[in-house]
Amino acid sequence: MITPADLKVKIFADGADLEGIKAMYAKPWIKGFTTNPTLMRKASVSNYKRFALEVLQAVPDRPVSFEVLADDFDEMELQALEIASWGTNIYVKIPVTNTRRHFSGPLIRRLAQAGVRVNVTAVLTLEQVRDITEHLESETPALISIFAGRIADTGIDPVPVMREALKAMRVRPKAELIWASPREVLNIIQADEIGCHIITVTNDILDKIPLLGKAHDQYSLETVQMFYRDAAAAGYSIPVAPPARVV
């Protein structure tokens, strides 16, 4: 039976539901937390800083990533410095480009030189990984988030991409690779097998963690029982004509 404790990859909970974050913090195998503006909007977060400070109060001693909101690099820098000031366990999420496709490298370098731990997000190509790595500082920890799930959505296997990314990042030993946007529990196993440092996982997939190593014959039986139970609960029936009598 595989358990989260058996995995080398660090599992970070990805979400913006404060109560869910508190629940995940109670699990020692959750090693960190990430969020983003899209998740925050879905969770009806209305005040960014207030939410962030509430999260930091609930999670005082594990890495937490919060994202800048600006599209202009000078404004991003000011926001990044502000976010970094909120706590000692913060990584500041910087998009790999702005909305005009301009690379964030110079900003990443300035922040890394200032000692800000960045989490470079929305990464999908190896070229981006190599460019980001060149702009990191050897002594400043950093994260690079490859959206492996989105790569898979395009019909491409993300595993070779992630393997090559790990090789490219060896020159920055304090930088860690994140397998972001996983689609299923299998992705956790894949990330673990290739030596990926971190995988960010939403609550719907975290809820499936107990299925790790589950016997397939038992799972098959439980599936049959579910179909039968739900059909009965719904009151479904199939009228069947009596068999024709043989004269």
MDAnalysis code that builds the backbone (N, CA, C; Angstrom):
import MDAnalysis as mda
import numpy as np

u = mda.Universe.empty(741, n_residues=247, atom_resindex=np.repeat(np.arange(247), 3), trajectory=True)
u.add_TopologyAttr("name", ["N", "CA", "C"] * 247)
u.add_TopologyAttr("resid", np.arange(1, 248))
u.add_TopologyAttr("resname", ["MET", "ILE", "THR", "PRO", "ALA", "ASP", "LEU", "LYS", "VAL", "LYS", "ILE", "PHE", "ALA", "ASP", "GLY", "ALA", "ASP", "LEU", "GLU", "GLY", "ILE", "LYS", "ALA", "MET", "TYR", "ALA", "LYS", "PRO", "TRP", "ILE", "LYS", "GLY", "PHE", "THR", "THR", "ASN", "PRO", "THR", "LEU", "MET", "ARG", "LYS", "ALA", "SER", "VAL", "SER", "ASN", "TYR", "LYS", "ARG", "PHE", "ALA", "LEU", "GLU", "VAL", "LEU", "GLN", "ALA", "VAL", "PRO", "ASP", "ARG", "PRO", "VAL", "SER", "PHE", "GLU", "VAL", "LEU", "ALA", "ASP", "ASP", "PHE", "ASP", "GLU", "MET", "GLU", "LEU", "GLN", "ALA", "LEU", "GLU", "ILE", "ALA", "SER", "TRP", "GLY", "THR", "ASN", "ILE", "TYR", "VAL", "LYS", "ILE", "PRO", "VAL", "THR", "ASN", "THR", "ARG", "ARG", "HIS", "PHE", "SER", "GLY", "PRO", "LEU", "ILE", "ARG", "ARG", "LEU", "ALA", "GLN", "ALA", "GLY", "VAL", "ARG", "VAL", "ASN", "VAL", "THR", "ALA", "VAL", "LEU", "THR", "LEU", "GLU", "GLN", "VAL", "ARG", "ASP", "ILE", "THR", "GLU", "HIS", "LEU", "GLU", "SER", "GLU", "THR", "PRO", "ALA", "LEU", "ILE", "SER", "ILE", "PHE", "ALA", "GLY", "ARG", "ILE", "ALA", "ASP", "THR", "GLY", "ILE", "ASP", "PRO", "VAL", "PRO", "VAL", "MET", "ARG", "GLU", "ALA", "LEU", "LYS", "ALA", "MET", "ARG", "VAL", "ARG", "PRO", "LYS", "ALA", "GLU", "LEU", "ILE", "TRP", "ALA", "SER", "PRO", "ARG", "GLU", "VAL", "LEU", "ASN", "ILE", "ILE", "GLN", "ALA", "ASP", "GLU", "ILE", "GLY", "CYS", "HIS", "ILE", "ILE", "THR", "VAL", "THR", "ASN", "ASP", "ILE", "LEU", "ASP", "LYS", "ILE", "PRO", "LEU", "LEU", "GLY", "LYS", "ALA", "HIS", "ASP", "GLN", "TYR", "SER", "LEU", "GLU", "THR", "VAL", "GLN", "MET", "PHE", "TYR", "ARG", "ASP", "ALA", "ALA", "ALA", "ALA", "GLY", "TYR", "SER", "ILE", "PRO", "VAL", "ALA", "PRO", "PRO", "ALA", "ARG", "VAL", "VAL"])
u.atoms.positions = np.array([
    [0.849, -1.191, 0.000],
    [0.000, 0.000, 0.000],
    [0.884, 1.241, 0.000],
    [0.753, 2.091, -0.998],
    [1.524, 3.321, -1.082],
    [0.839, 4.406, -0.253],
    [1.622, 5.158, 0.495],
    [1.099, 6.283, 1.256],
    [1.891, 7.533, 0.876],
    [1.372, 8.732, 1.160],
    [2.138, 9.949, 0.869],
    [3.520, 9.960, 1.514],
    [3.651, 9.291, 2.662],
    [4.943, 9.251, 3.344],
    [5.983, 8.466, 2.551],
    [5.533, 7.610, 1.621],
    [6.447, 6.825, 0.808],
    [7.027, 7.624, -0.358],
    [6.463, 8.795, -0.637],
    [6.850, 9.569, -1.810],
    [8.000, 10.521, -1.491],
    [8.896, 10.677, -2.450],
    [9.986, 11.643, -2.303],
    [9.539, 13.034, -2.757],
    [8.645, 13.092, -3.735],
    [8.161, 14.383, -4.216],
    [7.359, 15.071, -3.109],
    [7.551, 16.371, -2.959],
    [6.814, 17.126, -1.948],
    [5.460, 17.544, -2.513],
    [4.399, 17.288, -1.752],
    [3.052, 17.636, -2.187],
    [2.669, 18.986, -1.593],
    [2.365, 19.941, -2.471],
    [1.863, 21.248, -2.063],
    [0.378, 21.309, -2.386],
    [-0.426, 21.770, -1.446],
    [-1.866, 21.932, -1.680],
    [-2.091, 23.228, -2.460],
    [-2.908, 23.130, -3.508],
    [-3.160, 24.265, -4.391],
    [-4.627, 24.667, -4.275],
    [-4.906, 25.860, -3.778],
    [-6.291, 26.282, -3.633],
    [-6.394, 27.631, -2.952],
    [-7.639, 28.074, -2.746],
    [-7.870, 29.379, -2.118],
    [-9.017, 29.334, -1.124],
    [-9.394, 28.148, -0.705],
    [-10.421, 28.001, 0.316],
    [-9.733, 27.944, 1.670],
    [-9.955, 28.945, 2.502],
    [-9.217, 29.057, 3.756],
    [-9.434, 27.852, 4.658],
    [-10.671, 27.393, 4.766],
    [-10.933, 26.235, 5.615],
    [-10.255, 24.983, 5.063],
    [-10.245, 24.866, 3.712],
    [-9.544, 23.741, 3.097],
    [-8.049, 23.807, 3.348],
    [-7.492, 25.015, 3.323],
    [-6.066, 25.190, 3.603],
    [-5.754, 24.773, 5.037],
    [-6.613, 25.169, 5.963],
    [-6.411, 24.779, 7.363],
    [-6.476, 23.266, 7.526],
    [-7.409, 22.640, 6.827],
    [-7.544, 21.186, 6.911],
    [-6.307, 20.494, 6.357],
    [-5.768, 21.019, 5.265],
    [-4.583, 20.408, 4.669],
    [-3.334, 20.660, 5.510],
    [-3.302, 21.791, 6.209],
    [-2.158, 22.075, 7.077],
    [-2.058, 21.041, 8.202],
    [-3.187, 20.459, 8.571],
    [-3.192, 19.446, 9.630],
    [-2.557, 18.131, 9.178],
    [-2.320, 18.005, 7.876],
    [-1.714, 16.782, 7.339],
    [-0.216, 17.017, 7.172],
    [0.620, 16.307, 7.925],
    [2.066, 16.570, 7.870],
    [2.690, 16.303, 6.510],
    [2.030, 15.506, 5.672],
    [2.606, 15.213, 4.362],
    [2.312, 16.310, 3.334],
    [1.522, 17.300, 3.702],
    [1.382, 18.485, 2.861],
    [2.526, 19.428, 3.229],
    [3.447, 19.636, 2.306],
    [4.695, 20.345, 2.610],
    [4.670, 21.831, 2.272],
    [3.610, 22.293, 1.599],
    [3.532, 23.704, 1.249],
    [2.202, 24.014, 0.592],
    [2.016, 25.285, 0.223],
    [0.733, 25.740, -0.309],
    [0.973, 26.739, -1.439],
    [0.088, 26.685, -2.439],
    [0.108, 27.658, -3.523],
    [-1.323, 28.101, -3.817],
    [-1.418, 29.280, -4.404],
    [-2.719, 29.773, -4.844],
    [-2.477, 30.675, -6.041],
    [-3.541, 31.187, -6.641],
    [-3.405, 32.134, -7.749],
    [-4.691, 32.951, -7.847],
    [-4.674, 34.049, -8.592],
    [-5.866, 34.903, -8.658],
    [-7.112, 34.203, -9.175],
    [-6.949, 33.250, -10.094],
    [-8.110, 32.532, -10.627],
    [-8.766, 31.686, -9.539],
    [-7.951, 30.965, -8.768],
    [-8.490, 30.164, -7.672],
    [-9.120, 31.066, -6.614],
    [-8.512, 32.208, -6.355],
    [-9.036, 33.129, -5.350],
    [-10.388, 33.693, -5.786],
    [-10.500, 34.012, -7.065],
    [-11.781, 34.526, -7.552],
    [-12.867, 33.461, -7.436],
    [-12.523, 32.204, -7.788],
    [-13.502, 31.120, -7.681],
    [-13.944, 30.911, -6.238],
    [-13.041, 31.186, -5.297],
    [-13.352, 31.030, -3.875],
    [-13.988, 32.286, -3.283],
    [-14.280, 33.262, -4.139],
    [-14.928, 34.521, -3.727],
    [-14.097, 35.317, -2.734],
    [-12.771, 35.251, -2.877],
    [-11.904, 36.089, -2.056],
    [-12.069, 37.537, -2.518],
    [-12.338, 38.445, -1.590],
    [-12.608, 39.837, -1.961],
    [-11.452, 40.784, -1.642],
    [-10.632, 40.427, -0.663],
    [-9.524, 41.292, -0.259],
    [-8.236, 40.467, -0.278],
    [-7.378, 40.746, -1.257],
    [-6.190, 39.924, -1.492],
    [-5.283, 39.858, -0.257],
    [-4.873, 41.028, 0.262],
    [-3.917, 41.030, 1.367],
    [-4.518, 40.408, 2.617],
    [-5.774, 40.713, 2.915],
    [-6.397, 40.137, 4.101],
    [-6.424, 38.613, 4.014],
    [-6.775, 38.110, 2.829],
    [-6.773, 36.659, 2.631],
    [-5.367, 36.095, 2.828],
    [-4.369, 36.747, 2.239],
    [-2.998, 36.254, 2.347],
    [-2.537, 36.206, 3.801],
    [-2.856, 37.243, 4.549],
    [-2.440, 37.267, 5.960],
    [-3.162, 36.200, 6.774],
    [-4.410, 35.917, 6.431],
    [-5.136, 34.832, 7.107],
    [-4.507, 33.486, 6.786],
    [-4.089, 33.301, 5.533],
    [-3.413, 32.056, 5.160],
    [-2.098, 31.925, 5.916],
    [-1.350, 33.006, 6.000],
    [-0.056, 32.957, 6.683],
    [-0.215, 32.711, 8.175],
    [-1.304, 33.170, 8.747],
    [-1.569, 32.877, 10.158],
    [-1.862, 31.389, 10.341],
    [-2.563, 30.801, 9.354],
    [-2.894, 29.374, 9.419],
    [-1.702, 28.499, 9.042],
    [-0.802, 29.049, 8.223],
    [0.359, 28.294, 7.728],
    [1.620, 29.098, 8.022],
    [2.112, 29.048, 9.256],
    [3.242, 29.908, 9.615],
    [4.618, 29.350, 9.266],
    [4.700, 28.054, 8.943],
    [6.022, 27.435, 8.868],
    [6.233, 26.529, 7.659],
    [5.390, 26.663, 6.631],
    [5.601, 25.927, 5.381],
    [5.525, 26.919, 4.231],
    [6.194, 26.616, 3.121],
    [6.195, 27.570, 1.996],
    [4.783, 27.871, 1.492],
    [4.544, 29.144, 1.209],
    [3.277, 29.590, 0.637],
    [3.592, 30.532, -0.518],
    [2.927, 30.325, -1.664],
    [3.147, 31.177, -2.831],
    [1.939, 32.066, -3.097],
    [2.209, 33.372, -3.245],
    [1.185, 34.343, -3.646],
    [1.675, 35.059, -4.903],
    [0.738, 35.381, -5.783],
    [1.100, 35.905, -7.100],
    [0.908, 37.417, -7.197],
    [1.814, 38.059, -7.947],
    [1.635, 39.469, -8.271],
    [0.432, 39.619, -9.202],
    [-0.121, 40.823, -9.263],
    [-1.331, 41.060, -10.047],
    [-1.095, 41.961, -11.256],
    [0.017, 42.677, -11.292],
    [0.261, 43.675, -12.337],
    [0.705, 43.023, -13.641],
    [0.674, 43.819, -14.715],
    [1.166, 43.375, -16.018],
    [2.407, 44.165, -16.422],
    [2.641, 45.280, -15.766],
    [3.828, 46.105, -15.985],
    [4.930, 45.639, -15.028],
    [6.140, 45.472, -15.557],
    [7.200, 44.871, -14.750],
    [7.618, 45.741, -13.562],
    [7.615, 47.052, -13.723],
    [7.957, 47.912, -12.587],
    [6.932, 47.769, -11.471],
    [5.655, 47.690, -11.843],
    [4.606, 47.503, -10.839],
    [4.679, 46.102, -10.239],
    [5.001, 45.110, -11.075],
    [5.191, 43.752, -10.555],
    [6.261, 43.730, -9.477],
    [7.344, 44.452, -9.722],
    [8.455, 44.471, -8.766],
    [8.023, 45.058, -7.429],
    [7.302, 46.165, -7.471],
    [6.811, 46.775, -6.240],
    [5.873, 45.827, -5.501],
    [4.979, 45.168, -6.250],
    [4.057, 44.219, -5.632],
    [4.803, 43.024, -5.044],
    [5.815, 42.548, -5.764],
    [6.589, 41.403, -5.276],
    [7.288, 41.720, -3.966],
    [7.877, 42.905, -3.866],
    [8.555, 43.303, -2.634],
    [7.566, 43.445, -1.481],
    [6.373, 43.952, -1.789],
    [5.336, 44.065, -0.771],
    [4.896, 42.688, -0.290],
    [4.607, 41.797, -1.228],
    [4.168, 40.444, -0.853],
    [5.237, 39.740, -0.029],
    [6.493, 39.870, -0.453],
    [7.586, 39.204, 0.260],
    [7.714, 39.692, 1.695],
    [7.270, 40.922, 1.956],
    [7.379, 41.489, 3.301],
    [6.339, 40.919, 4.262],
    [5.362, 40.184, 3.757],
    [4.275, 39.688, 4.605],
    [4.673, 38.503, 5.478],
    [5.724, 37.794, 5.096],
    [6.113, 36.632, 5.887],
    [7.419, 36.041, 5.397],
    [8.077, 35.285, 6.272],
    [9.386, 34.703, 5.934],
    [9.259, 33.410, 5.141],
    [8.050, 32.863, 5.038],
    [7.856, 31.596, 4.324],
    [7.227, 31.797, 2.947],
    [7.298, 33.013, 2.425],
    [6.615, 33.347, 1.176],
    [7.522, 33.162, -0.037],
    [6.936, 32.589, -1.085],
    [7.493, 32.647, -2.439],
    [6.548, 33.541, -3.250],
    [7.119, 34.431, -4.041],
    [6.308, 35.343, -4.841],
    [6.187, 34.798, -6.259],
    [4.951, 34.583, -6.681],
    [4.718, 34.043, -8.013],
    [4.828, 35.166, -9.055],
    [5.710, 34.932, -10.018],
    [5.923, 35.854, -11.120],
    [5.594, 35.111, -12.418],
    [4.693, 35.623, -13.254],
    [4.420, 34.940, -14.523],
    [5.653, 34.983, -15.419],
    [5.867, 33.934, -16.183],
    [7.063, 33.843, -17.022],
    [7.119, 34.964, -18.055],
    [5.964, 35.449, -18.496],
    [5.887, 36.623, -19.366],
    [4.730, 37.480, -18.871],
    [4.671, 38.714, -19.389],
    [3.455, 39.489, -19.158],
    [2.466, 39.191, -20.281],
    [1.346, 39.869, -20.318],
    [0.317, 39.541, -21.301],
    [0.727, 39.928, -22.723],
    [1.833, 40.674, -22.846],
    [2.315, 41.061, -24.176],
    [3.480, 40.182, -24.622],
    [3.653, 39.064, -23.955],
    [4.675, 38.062, -24.283],
    [6.099, 38.536, -23.990],
    [6.270, 39.562, -23.186],
    [7.601, 40.030, -22.813],
    [8.116, 39.169, -21.653],
    [9.299, 38.625, -21.801],
    [9.888, 37.720, -20.818],
    [10.189, 38.455, -19.514],
    [9.919, 37.781, -18.407],
    [10.090, 38.375, -17.076],
    [11.510, 38.245, -16.532],
    [12.441, 37.770, -17.346],
    [13.783, 37.473, -16.864],
    [14.471, 38.590, -16.095],
    [14.539, 39.817, -16.618],
    [15.212, 40.887, -15.876],
    [14.589, 41.136, -14.501],
    [13.271, 41.047, -14.407],
    [12.609, 41.213, -13.109],
    [12.961, 40.056, -12.182],
    [12.949, 38.842, -12.709],
    [13.313, 37.670, -11.912],
    [14.718, 37.849, -11.343],
    [15.642, 38.337, -12.173],
    [17.022, 38.532, -11.714],
    [17.094, 39.577, -10.603],
    [16.406, 40.699, -10.787],
    [16.451, 41.760, -9.766],
    [15.893, 41.253, -8.436],
    [14.788, 40.531, -8.505],
    [14.186, 40.022, -7.274],
    [15.088, 38.991, -6.604],
    [15.651, 38.090, -7.410],
    [16.549, 37.071, -6.850],
    [17.768, 37.726, -6.209],
    [18.299, 38.767, -6.849],
    [19.453, 39.476, -6.284],
    [19.094, 40.180, -4.981],
    [17.810, 40.560, -4.856],
    [17.343, 41.211, -3.630],
    [16.985, 40.190, -2.543],
    [17.146, 38.910, -2.852],
    [16.860, 37.866, -1.877],
    [15.416, 37.432, -1.835],
    [14.605, 37.883, -2.811],
    [13.197, 37.468, -2.869],
    [13.121, 36.088, -3.506],
    [12.452, 35.181, -2.848],
    [12.271, 33.835, -3.391],
    [11.082, 33.859, -4.354],
    [11.356, 33.603, -5.614],
    [10.306, 33.665, -6.623],
    [9.812, 32.270, -6.970],
    [8.575, 32.231, -7.417],
    [7.970, 31.030, -7.989],
    [7.538, 31.445, -9.393],
    [8.327, 31.105, -10.400],
    [8.033, 31.530, -11.763],
    [6.966, 30.589, -12.324],
    [5.835, 31.171, -12.696],
    [4.647, 30.374, -12.989],
    [4.232, 30.474, -14.448],
    [3.318, 29.580, -14.844],
    [2.765, 29.515, -16.204],
    [3.810, 29.104, -17.236],
    [4.784, 28.316, -16.817],
    [5.853, 27.843, -17.696],
    [5.386, 26.586, -18.443],
    [5.643, 26.536, -19.751],
    [5.240, 25.364, -20.533],
    [6.321, 24.835, -21.467],
    [7.422, 25.551, -21.637],
    [8.436, 25.091, -22.586],
    [9.805, 24.979, -21.926],
    [10.641, 24.118, -22.516],
    [12.000, 23.962, -22.017],
    [12.826, 25.225, -22.262],
    [12.552, 25.918, -23.344],
    [13.253, 27.173, -23.600],
    [12.997, 28.170, -22.469],
    [11.752, 28.220, -21.997],
    [11.435, 29.103, -20.880],
    [12.205, 28.686, -19.628],
    [12.270, 27.374, -19.373],
    [12.990, 26.882, -18.187],
    [14.456, 27.306, -18.246],
    [15.083, 27.137, -19.408],
    [16.498, 27.498, -19.547],
    [16.702, 28.998, -19.355],
    [15.811, 29.794, -19.929],
    [15.933, 31.248, -19.793],
    [15.745, 31.687, -18.338],
    [14.761, 31.101, -17.658],
    [14.530, 31.431, -16.243],
    [15.753, 31.071, -15.415],
    [16.286, 29.873, -15.639],
    [17.427, 29.385, -14.868],
    [18.612, 30.337, -14.984],
    [18.823, 30.883, -16.167],
    [19.926, 31.824, -16.369],
    [19.756, 33.097, -15.549],
    [18.520, 33.432, -15.228],
    [18.255, 34.686, -14.510],
    [18.124, 34.500, -12.994],
    [18.239, 33.274, -12.506],
    [18.181, 33.030, -11.072],
    [19.554, 33.233, -10.435],
    [19.560, 33.427, -9.128],
    [20.794, 33.560, -8.365],
    [21.100, 32.236, -7.668],
    [22.369, 31.874, -7.655],
    [22.763, 30.580, -7.091],
    [22.399, 30.437, -5.622],
    [22.423, 31.538, -4.872],
    [22.214, 31.454, -3.427],
    [20.795, 31.781, -2.990],
    [19.908, 32.095, -3.925],
    [18.527, 32.425, -3.561],
    [17.604, 31.295, -3.986],
    [16.913, 30.665, -3.054],
    [15.972, 29.601, -3.428],
    [14.910, 30.118, -4.388],
    [14.467, 29.253, -5.281],
    [13.443, 29.628, -6.256],
    [12.688, 28.385, -6.694],
    [11.515, 28.625, -7.269],
    [10.684, 27.554, -7.808],
    [10.377, 27.865, -9.267],
    [10.339, 26.835, -10.094],
    [9.895, 26.975, -11.486],
    [8.712, 26.040, -11.674],
    [7.563, 26.619, -11.996],
    [6.315, 25.852, -12.106],
    [5.992, 25.564, -13.569],
    [6.219, 24.320, -13.978],
    [5.827, 23.901, -15.320],
    [4.412, 23.348, -15.246],
    [3.537, 23.867, -16.068],
    [2.139, 23.426, -16.075],
    [2.017, 22.139, -16.895],
    [2.472, 21.052, -16.278],
    [2.515, 19.764, -16.961],
    [1.123, 19.318, -17.406],
    [0.117, 19.624, -16.591],
    [-1.244, 19.250, -16.954],
    [-1.698, 19.924, -18.227],
    [-1.313, 21.169, -18.419],
    [-1.686, 21.885, -19.648],
    [-0.911, 21.345, -20.850],
    [0.338, 20.923, -20.621],
    [1.073, 20.254, -21.698],
    [0.322, 18.991, -22.114],
    [-0.125, 18.210, -21.128],
    [-0.871, 16.985, -21.421],
    [-2.188, 17.286, -22.126],
    [-2.813, 18.419, -21.783],
    [-4.070, 18.796, -22.435],
    [-3.901, 18.982, -23.942],
    [-2.672, 19.281, -24.377],
    [-2.422, 19.483, -25.806],
    [-2.063, 18.184, -26.518],
    [-2.111, 17.069, -25.792],
    [-1.809, 15.773, -26.392],
    [-0.347, 15.393, -26.341],
    [0.451, 16.126, -25.560],
    [1.888, 15.865, -25.432],
    [2.181, 15.287, -24.055],
    [3.007, 14.250, -24.015],
    [3.416, 13.649, -22.745],
    [4.345, 14.627, -22.019],
    [3.981, 15.073, -20.820],
    [4.838, 16.043, -20.126],
    [6.062, 15.428, -19.457],
    [6.101, 14.125, -19.305],
    [7.197, 13.509, -18.545],
    [8.565, 13.806, -19.153],
    [8.768, 13.647, -20.476],
    [10.088, 13.994, -21.031],
    [10.444, 15.466, -20.835],
    [9.455, 16.337, -20.912],
    [9.703, 17.761, -20.689],
    [10.193, 17.991, -19.263],
    [9.539, 17.342, -18.315],
    [9.922, 17.525, -16.916],
    [11.317, 16.962, -16.639],
    [11.625, 15.846, -17.254],
    [12.963, 15.265, -17.075],
    [14.041, 16.232, -17.579],
    [13.829, 16.790, -18.759],
    [14.806, 17.701, -19.333],
    [14.900, 18.987, -18.512],
    [13.777, 19.418, -17.965],
    [13.791, 20.614, -17.120],
    [14.668, 20.400, -15.892],
    [14.567, 19.232, -15.287],
    [15.400, 18.919, -14.131],
    [16.879, 18.988, -14.480],
    [17.227, 18.495, -15.669],
    [18.628, 18.557, -16.106],
    [19.065, 20.006, -16.285],
    [18.205, 20.822, -16.904],
    [18.556, 22.215, -17.168],
    [18.738, 23.002, -15.881],
    [18.053, 22.599, -14.822],
    [18.088, 23.346, -13.562],
    [19.223, 22.927, -12.637],
    [20.014, 21.950, -13.037],
    [21.099, 21.477, -12.166],
    [22.106, 22.565, -11.834],
    [22.234, 23.552, -12.707],
    [23.200, 24.636, -12.454],
    [22.720, 25.569, -11.350],
    [21.473, 25.423, -10.935],
    [20.916, 26.208, -9.832],
    [20.393, 25.240, -8.766],
    [21.281, 24.707, -7.933],
    [20.881, 23.668, -6.979],
    [19.842, 24.111, -5.955],
    [19.669, 25.415, -5.768],
    [18.657, 25.879, -4.821],
    [17.309, 26.137, -5.494],
    [17.237, 25.882, -6.790],
    [15.967, 26.010, -7.512],
    [15.284, 24.646, -7.564],
    [13.972, 24.648, -7.366],
    [13.209, 23.407, -7.382],
    [12.152, 23.458, -8.486],
    [11.896, 22.297, -9.067],
    [10.916, 22.186, -10.139],
    [9.565, 21.766, -9.579],
    [8.523, 22.478, -10.003],
    [7.150, 22.128, -9.628],
    [6.437, 21.507, -10.825],
    [5.812, 20.353, -10.603],
    [4.857, 19.785, -11.554],
    [3.518, 20.426, -11.206],
    [3.098, 21.395, -12.013],
    [1.871, 22.134, -11.733],
    [0.718, 21.621, -12.592],
    [-0.479, 21.914, -12.160],
    [-1.743, 21.563, -12.827],
    [-1.877, 20.077, -13.128],
    [-1.623, 19.203, -12.151],
    [-1.847, 17.775, -12.403],
    [-3.326, 17.498, -12.637],
    [-3.589, 16.428, -13.362],
    [-4.960, 16.064, -13.700],
    [-5.461, 14.828, -12.976],
    [-4.541, 14.045, -12.399],
    [-4.943, 12.786, -11.762],
    [-3.863, 12.341, -10.779],
    [-4.204, 11.388, -9.936],
    [-3.265, 10.889, -8.935],
    [-2.022, 10.297, -9.598],
    [-2.196, 9.690, -10.768],
    [-1.061, 9.120, -11.497],
    [0.050, 10.148, -11.672],
    [-0.298, 11.410, -11.852],
    [0.719, 12.446, -12.048],
    [1.628, 12.572, -10.833],
    [1.094, 12.318, -9.643],
    [1.920, 12.360, -8.430],
    [2.987, 11.267, -8.498],
    [2.584, 10.078, -8.917],
    [3.526, 8.962, -9.055],
    [4.561, 9.273, -10.130],
    [4.107, 9.838, -11.260],
    [5.037, 10.190, -12.331],
    [6.054, 11.222, -11.857],
    [5.588, 12.243, -11.151],
    [6.486, 13.277, -10.641],
    [7.502, 12.675, -9.681],
    [7.050, 11.763, -8.848],
    [7.929, 11.114, -7.880],
    [8.986, 10.268, -8.593],
    [8.577, 9.532, -9.610],
    [9.486, 8.612, -10.297],
    [10.607, 9.336, -11.029],
    [10.342, 10.538, -11.551],
    [11.389, 11.243, -12.301],
    [12.245, 12.137, -11.410],
    [11.895, 12.225, -10.119],
    [12.685, 13.039, -9.207],
    [12.294, 14.497, -9.180],
    [11.066, 14.809, -9.625],
    [10.574, 16.181, -9.539],
    [10.506, 16.578, -8.065],
    [10.838, 17.814, -7.777],
    [10.923, 18.224, -6.378],
    [9.554, 18.385, -5.717],
    [8.600, 18.988, -6.442],
    [7.309, 19.390, -5.866],
    [6.207, 19.118, -6.879],
    [5.023, 18.790, -6.390],
    [3.834, 18.771, -7.225],
    [2.729, 19.528, -6.493],
    [2.074, 20.446, -7.187],
    [0.965, 21.186, -6.588],
    [-0.327, 20.451, -6.920],
    [-1.157, 20.229, -5.909],
    [-2.330, 19.370, -6.073],
    [-3.562, 20.050, -5.488],
    [-4.626, 20.118, -6.278],
    [-5.882, 20.705, -5.811],
    [-6.630, 19.711, -4.918],
    [-7.586, 20.236, -4.149],
    [-8.275, 19.403, -3.163],
    [-9.018, 18.225, -3.784],
    [-9.559, 18.398, -5.006],
    [-10.296, 17.295, -5.611],
    [-9.386, 16.103, -5.878],
    [-8.111, 16.368, -6.218],
    [-7.169, 15.259, -6.410],
    [-6.618, 14.784, -5.074],
    [-6.389, 15.706, -4.139],
    [-5.927, 15.296, -2.812],
    [-6.911, 14.336, -2.158],
    [-8.203, 14.528, -2.434],
    [-9.218, 13.631, -1.875],
    [-9.063, 12.200, -2.373],
    [-8.355, 12.034, -3.503],
    [-8.168, 10.697, -4.072],
    [-6.881, 10.025, -3.586],
    [-6.092, 10.738, -2.797],
    [-4.830, 10.171, -2.312],
    [-5.026, 8.815, -1.622],
    [-6.108, 8.619, -0.837],
    [-6.293, 7.302, -0.202],
    [-6.419, 6.149, -1.198],
    [-6.635, 6.461, -2.478],
    [-6.738, 5.402, -3.481],
    [-5.376, 4.852, -3.895],
    [-4.295, 5.501, -3.499],
    [-2.966, 5.025, -3.863],
    [-2.780, 3.562, -3.443],
    [-2.479, 2.710, -4.407],
    [-2.231, 1.303, -4.121],
    [-3.461, 0.460, -3.878],
    [-4.648, 1.012, -4.062],
    [-5.887, 0.267, -3.813],
    [-5.986, -0.925, -4.762],
    [-6.423, -2.080, -4.250],
    [-6.576, -3.287, -5.071],
    [-7.666, -3.071, -6.118],
    [-7.347, -3.370, -7.369],
    [-8.279, -3.088, -8.448],
    [-9.529, -3.968, -8.406],
    [-9.394, -5.207, -7.928],
    [-10.589, -6.058, -7.857],
    [-11.575, -5.519, -6.821],
    [-11.049, -4.999, -5.709],
    [-11.917, -4.393, -4.700],
    [-12.554, -3.115, -5.232],
    [-11.757, -2.317, -5.973],
    [-12.267, -1.077, -6.560],
    [-13.356, -1.378, -7.589],
    [-13.176, -2.476, -8.317],
    [-14.193, -2.910, -9.286],
    [-15.502, -3.232, -8.581],
    [-15.411, -3.993, -7.494],
    [-16.612, -4.348, -6.750],
    [-17.308, -3.108, -6.202],
    [-16.542, -2.186, -5.659],
    [-17.127, -0.960, -5.102],
    [-17.813, -0.125, -6.186],
    [-17.273, -0.175, -7.396],
    [-17.894, 0.543, -8.507],
    [-19.234, -0.075, -8.875],
    [-19.278, -1.411, -8.934],
    [-20.537, -2.108, -9.211],
    [-21.570, -1.797, -8.124],
    [-21.115, -1.825, -6.877],
    [-22.020, -1.524, -5.763],
    [-22.540, -0.091, -5.844],
    [-21.709, 0.843, -6.269],
    [-22.124, 2.235, -6.403],
    [-23.224, 2.370, -7.447],
    [-23.034, 1.737, -8.613],
    [-24.051, 1.813, -9.664],
    [-25.386, 1.245, -9.170],
    [-25.308, 0.092, -8.482],
    [-26.531, -0.553, -7.994],
    [-27.221, 0.319, -6.941],
    [-26.435, 0.848, -6.022],
    [-26.977, 1.672, -4.936],
    [-27.631, 2.950, -5.482],
    [-26.981, 3.603, -6.444],
    [-27.510, 4.847, -6.977],
    [-28.765, 4.614, -7.820],
    [-28.811, 3.507, -8.532],
    [-30.012, 3.195, -9.310],
    [-31.198, 2.950, -8.382],
    [-30.942, 2.237, -7.282],
    [-32.012, 1.971, -6.320],
    [-32.462, 3.260, -5.642],
    [-31.490, 4.112, -5.265],
    [-31.827, 5.360, -4.589],
    [-32.627, 6.287, -5.495],
    [-32.375, 6.242, -6.794],
    [-33.090, 7.083, -7.740],
    [-34.464, 6.522, -8.096],
    [-34.714, 5.273, -7.688],
    [-36.000, 4.645, -7.995],
    [-36.152, 4.255, -9.456],
    [-35.034, 4.046, -10.152],
    [-35.114, 3.674, -11.555],
    [-35.663, 2.260, -11.708],
    [-36.365, 2.045, -12.797],
    [-36.838, 0.698, -13.117],
    [-36.880, 0.552, -14.627],
    [-36.829, -0.664, -15.075],
    [-36.941, -0.969, -16.504],
    [-38.092, -1.946, -16.671],
    [-39.221, -1.460, -17.156],
    [-40.365, -2.377, -17.373],
    [-39.976, -3.464, -18.364],
    [-40.245, -4.676, -18.004],
    [-39.876, -5.811, -18.825],
    [-41.128, -6.638, -19.148],
    [-41.344, -6.863, -20.397],
    [-42.490, -7.686, -20.790],
    [-42.240, -9.134, -20.360],
    [-43.283, -9.803, -19.905],
    [-43.097, -11.223, -19.537],
    [-42.696, -12.027, -20.749],
    [-41.930, -13.087, -20.544],
    [-41.512, -13.902, -21.689],
    [-42.723, -14.537, -22.391],
    [-42.611, -14.641, -23.682],
    [-43.698, -15.246, -24.452],
    [-43.876, -16.710, -24.044],
    [-45.153, -17.115, -23.903],
    [-45.433, -18.502, -23.520],
    [-45.303, -19.388, -24.747],
    [-44.697, -20.499, -24.560],
    [-44.556, -21.470, -25.649],
    [-45.779, -22.378, -25.653],
    [-46.505, -22.396, -26.781],
    [-47.736, -23.220, -26.869],
    [-47.388, -24.574, -27.471],
])
